Amino acid sequence: MSNTRSSHLRAILFLPFNVMVVIPGLLAHWNRAELSMAALPSVRALASAACFAAGLGLMVWTIRRFGREGEGTLAPWDPTRRLVVSGVYRHVRNPMITGVVLNLVGEALLLGSSLIGVWAGIFAAGNAIYIPLLEEPGLERRFGEDYLRYRSHVPRWIPRLRPWTG
């Protein structure tokens, strides 16, 4: 495990970049989706911008937190060495996935692409299966009682209104 910039860059390029750029780009090309400049001042464009801003904010914050506090990356092959339970993690356990889904929804809105919207749903559903079946048992093995206590107080997807102070 390492905490170098190159480790983070490799993880970002392999995971969120492919999910948010490569696959949607291929889907948009296949679907012949185009950005309409006439639609930019519309409600759709504003909703898209809000999704992008929130999604990118969550992703950048998460990646930084993983490196600084968790001493690892977002990648399963270079995971954090310490359990991250501060900031937005006091409200919800999976803000990175939420950030990626928000960005995909923003892309679908901006391009008017139902295929990218479907991809957002597939990505969310895949993580709804992967996280409880593989990721959470791994976190339990690595962090033991600390993770179990955290998991029992902080929801997986729907944020708590008040931050957990455990």
ZIZIHU-V803936 format. One record per residue. RES is the residue in three letters. OMEGA is omega as a letter, one per 20 degrees, with the letter a starting at -180 (999 if undefined). NEAR is the number of other ideal C-beta (glycine too) atoms within 8 Angstrom. Layout:
res=RES omega=OMEGA near=NEAR
res=RES omega=OMEGA near=NEAR
This chain:
res=MET omega=r near=7
res=SER omega=a near=5
res=ASN omega=a near=8
res=THR omega=r near=6
res=ARG omega=a near=5
res=SER omega=r near=6
res=SER omega=r near=12
res=HIS omega=a near=12
res=LEU omega=r near=8
res=ARG omega=a near=9
res=ALA omega=a near=12
res=ILE omega=a near=11
res=LEU omega=a near=8
res=PHE omega=a near=8
res=LEU omega=a near=10
res=PRO omega=a near=10
res=PHE omega=r near=10
res=ASN omega=a near=10
res=VAL omega=a near=11
res=MET omega=a near=11
res=VAL omega=a near=8
res=VAL omega=a near=8
res=ILE omega=r near=10
res=PRO omega=r near=14
res=GLY omega=r near=8
res=LEU omega=r near=8
res=LEU omega=r near=13
res=ALA omega=r near=14
res=HIS omega=a near=8
res=TRP omega=a near=7
res=ASN omega=a near=10
res=ARG omega=r near=6
res=ALA omega=r near=12
res=GLU omega=r near=5
res=LEU omega=r near=7
res=SER omega=r near=7
res=MET omega=r near=5
res=ALA omega=a near=4
res=ALA omega=a near=10
res=LEU omega=r near=7
res=PRO omega=a near=4
res=SER omega=r near=7
res=VAL omega=r near=5
res=ARG omega=r near=10
res=ALA omega=r near=12
res=LEU omega=r near=8
res=ALA omega=r near=10
res=SER omega=r near=12
res=ALA omega=r near=9
res=ALA omega=r near=9
res=CYS omega=r near=13
res=PHE omega=a near=11
res=ALA omega=a near=8
res=ALA omega=a near=10
res=GLY omega=r near=16
res=LEU omega=r near=10
res=GLY omega=r near=9
res=LEU omega=a near=14
res=MET omega=a near=13
res=VAL omega=r near=8
res=TRP omega=a near=11
res=THR omega=a near=13
res=ILE omega=r near=13
res=ARG omega=a near=8
res=ARG omega=r near=13
res=PHE omega=a near=13
res=GLY omega=a near=12
res=ARG omega=a near=7
res=GLU omega=a near=10
res=GLY omega=r near=12
res=GLU omega=r near=10
res=GLY omega=a near=12
res=THR omega=r near=13
res=LEU omega=a near=11
res=ALA omega=r near=11
res=PRO omega=a near=5
res=TRP omega=r near=4
res=ASP omega=a near=10
res=PRO omega=r near=11
res=THR omega=r near=11
res=ARG omega=r near=7
res=ARG omega=r near=8
res=LEU omega=a near=11
res=VAL omega=a near=10
res=VAL omega=a near=9
res=SER omega=r near=7
res=GLY omega=a near=6
res=VAL omega=r near=10
res=TYR omega=r near=12
res=ARG omega=a near=11
res=HIS omega=a near=10
res=VAL omega=a near=14
res=ARG omega=a near=9
res=ASN omega=a near=10
res=PRO omega=a near=12
res=MET omega=r near=11
res=ILE omega=r near=10
res=THR omega=r near=12
res=GLY omega=r near=15
res=VAL omega=r near=14
res=VAL omega=r near=12
res=LEU omega=r near=13
res=ASN omega=r near=15
res=LEU omega=r near=16
res=VAL omega=r near=12
res=GLY omega=r near=15
res=GLU omega=r near=14
res=ALA omega=r near=15
res=LEU omega=a near=12
res=LEU omega=a near=10
res=LEU omega=a near=11
res=GLY omega=a near=10
res=SER omega=r near=13
res=SER omega=r near=8
res=LEU omega=r near=11
res=ILE omega=r near=16
res=GLY omega=r near=11
res=VAL omega=r near=8
res=TRP omega=r near=13
res=ALA omega=r near=12
res=GLY omega=r near=8
res=ILE omega=r near=8
res=PHE omega=r near=12
res=ALA omega=a near=10
res=ALA omega=r near=8
res=GLY omega=r near=8
res=ASN omega=r near=10
res=ALA omega=r near=9
res=ILE omega=a near=8
res=TYR omega=a near=9
res=ILE omega=a near=12
res=PRO omega=a near=8
res=LEU omega=a near=8
res=LEU omega=a near=7
res=GLU omega=a near=10
res=GLU omega=r near=10
res=PRO omega=r near=8
res=GLY omega=r near=9
res=LEU omega=r near=11
res=GLU omega=r near=11
res=ARG omega=a near=7
res=ARG omega=a near=9
res=PHE omega=r near=8
res=GLY omega=a near=8
res=GLU omega=r near=5
res=ASP omega=r near=8
res=TYR omega=r near=12
res=LEU omega=r near=9
res=ARG omega=r near=9
res=TYR omega=a near=13
res=ARG omega=a near=11
res=SER omega=a near=5
res=HIS omega=a near=7
res=VAL omega=a near=12
res=PRO omega=a near=8
res=ARG omega=a near=8
res=TRP omega=a near=7
res=ILE omega=a near=5
res=PRO omega=r near=7
res=ARG omega=r near=10
res=LEU omega=r near=4
res=ARG omega=a near=4
res=PRO omega=r near=6
res=TRP omega=a near=11
res=THR omega=a near=4
res=GLY omega=999 near=6
